[in-house]
Amino acid sequence: MNANIVAAAAGLFAVTNVDDIVVLSLFFGRSAGQHGAAKRIVAGQYLGFTALLVITVAAAYGATFLPESAIAYLGLLPLALGLRAAWQVWKDHRSGKSGEQRRDERSGVTALQVASVTFANGSDNIGAYVPVFARTGIAGIAVYVTVFLIMVGVWCAAGWFFATRPAVAKVIGRWGHILHPLVLIALGLFILIQGGA
């Protein structure tokens, strides 16, 4: 592998996915102690990012699945998930459930939820990746895809690391039920607004 392409791929991934660490930390923190949750989060992250890569490679070779104007509407996915989570927080508050009861009754995060948030959040990355892939060639694309998939694992590890730090875990444990929907709603609105929806 060419070291310059590897460095460029790692840099491009890091710059375009900084916000994913925050989202992943919330997913890991909110699902702490749930059996198999970490595997579902990692699987969802890989599923969502792989879908982005498939679309990017296809678009680099001229195939387009969505018109440019429709990409912004992918923000509806995290917005809907955030509104659903906010509704649940409101219902729990109205019924007087404590934070401990909420944690005990959580159904847990699914891989599909994580994948949809990852896909929607990364939809703007397609615009950055397509021109790079289009001029890199097949061998270069293979290097980019390999590095990106390795970096997804690094990002998952970083999200888990931050979520398990005592200070962060304490904040997520106390405020995560509020932060999680707020971050998803803000992310959805940002994608919609940034895309001109």
N, C-alpha and C positions, 0 to 999 in steps of 0.2 A: 504494500500500500504506500502511496505517495504521502509523505509526512505533511506536505503543504495542504493536500486535500483533506486529510484527517483533521488537521488543526482548523481549517476553514469550516468543515462540517460541524465540529464540536462548538466552535464559536457561533455559527449560525443557529444551531440548536439552542444554545444557552441564551442568546439574545432574544430569540422569538418565543421562548418558553419560560421566562422568569416567573411569570404569574402562576404557572402550574404548580410551583412548589408550595405556594400559599394554599391553593385549592386542595392539593394532595395532603398537606398537613392537616387541614380541616377534616378531610375524609378519614385519615388515619386516627386523628384524635377523637372524632365523634364515634368511631366504631371500636375503640379500645376495649379489649376484653371479649369481643364477640368472636365466636369460633369461626375461623376461615375468612374473616373480614379482610385481612391483609392480602390474602391470595386473590380475593375478588377485586380489590382495589387495583392491584398490580395487573391482573388480567384485563380489567376494564381500561386501564391506561394504555396497555399495549393494543387492545382491540381498537380503541378510538384513534390512536396515533397511526396504527397500520392502515386504517381506512383513509386517513389524511394522506399517507404516503402513496397509496394506490391511486387516489385522485390526482395527486401531484405528478406522478410518473405519467399517467395517461394524458394529463393536460400538457405536460412538457412535449409530448409527441402529437399534440393537436386535438386530442379528444377532450370535449368539455361535457360534463354531466349536468352542471347547473349554470344558468346564465349568471354573469357577474352580479347583477342586481339581486339575485335570490340568496347569495351567500350571507348577506347581512341578516336574513331572517332565521339563520341557524341560532341566533341569539335567543330565539323563543324557547329552545330546549333548556338551557340553564335557568332562564326566567321562569318557566313553568315548574321546574323542580324546586326552585327557590320559593315560589309562591305556595307550592304544596307544603314545603317544610315550614314556612311561616304560618300557614293555616293550622298545622299540627301543633306548633308552639302556642298559638293563640288558644286552641281548644284545650290543651293541657293546662294553660294558665287559668282559663275559665273554670275548669273542673278541679282546680286546686292541687294538681299533681306536683310533687316535689321533683327536684332535679334527679334525685336517686330513682324515683319511680319512672321518670322519663327514660333514664338510661336502661333500666331493667326491661322496659316494654318496647324499646326500639326494635324494629324488624330488621334493621341492619341495611347496610349499603349493598347494592347489587352491582355486578360487573357492568351491566347495561347502563345503569345510571352514570357510573364513572366514565364509561365509553362515550356516552352522549355529551357529557360536559367537556370531556377532552376534545371530542370532534368539533363541537361548536366553538370552544375556546381557541382551537387551532385553525379554524377556517380562514382567518386572516393570514396565517402562515403560508397558505398555499400560494398567495401572491408573491411572497418572498422566495419560496422554494422553486416555483416553476421556471423563472428565468435562469436560475443557477443550474437546474437539472437539464434545461434545454440546450445549454452550451457546454455541458460537461461530458456528454457521451455515455454510453452504456457502462463502461468500466468505472467512470467517475460516479455515476448514479449508484452503482453497487456499493462503492465506498461510502457515499453519503448515507444511503439507507442503513448500512451496517453500523456506522457511527451513530446515527440517529437512534437506532434500536438499542444500542448499548447505553446511550445517554438517557433513554426512557427509564432504564433500570437504575441508573445513577440518580435520576430525579425522584424515582419512587423511594429509593434509600434515603435521600435527603428529606423528603416529605415525612417519612417515618421517623427519621432522626429528630427533626424539629418537633414533631408531635409528641415524642417521648421524653423530651427535656422537661425536667420538673416544673420549671416556670411556665413553659408553654402548655404543658399538660394541665396545669392548674387553671390557666386561663380558659383553655378549651373545655375542661371539665365543668367550669362554672358558667362560661358564657358561650360555649360552642353551639348550644341549641339556638342561640340568637345569631351568632356570627355566621353560621353555616348558611341559613337562608339569605341573610343580608349579602354575603359574598356572591352567592349564586344569582340573586336578583341584580346586583350591581354588574356582575359579569355579563349577564344577558342583556341588560340595558346598554352597556358599553359596546357590545358587539352590534346591537341594533343601530345605535347612534353612529358609531364609527363607520359602519357600512352604508349609512345613508338611508336606512329603512324608514 
